[in-house]
Amino acid sequence: MAEKNDLLTDLEKISLKEFELDSEERNAITEETNKILQKKREEIERNNLIKDFTHSALKSRCWETQEVKGRSILAYDSPIEVSNYPIHSMTVEEIRILNQAKLRRKIEMNIGALYRRECEKASNTEREKDGSEDISKEE
C-alpha cells in the first residue's frame, strides 16, 4: 500500500500519519526510544568525562612535568631516526638524594685511590727491602 502511495501524485498521496492506525502505540514507542537515547547520551557523556579526567591527569603528571620533551627527528632520504629522551624535572628531595649519592661515590672513589696508593707504597717498600736483603746476601 505504501508503494502504491509513492507512485501517486502529490494531490492523491495519503500522508504517513493516516497510515497509522494506533497513534497511542506510536507515541509510546517514540517515548521509549527517546528514553533509551537519553540514557545512551548520559552514558556517553559520563565515559567522555572519565576519559577527559584520565587525559588531563596523565598529561599533568607525565607530559607537563618534563624539562625536555621526548622527540624524534627522521631523515628525508635515509631510514635514520634520531631520538632524544625525555627528562623529567626533579623535586628538591630527588635533587638532594642525587647530590648525596654523587658525594658518596666521590668519597668511595677517593678512598679506593688512597688504598691503591698505600698498597703500591707497601709493595714498593717490600721490594726495596727484598732488594737490599739480596744485595747484603751477595756481599
Secondary structure, DSSP 8 states (H G I E B T S, - for coil): -HHHHHHS-TTT---HHHH-S-HHHHHHHHHHHHHHHHHHHHHHHHHHHHHHHHHHHHIIIIITTEEE--EEEE-SSSS-EEEE--EE---HHHHHHHHHHHHHHHHHHHHHHHHHHHHHHHHHHHHHHHHHHHHHHH-
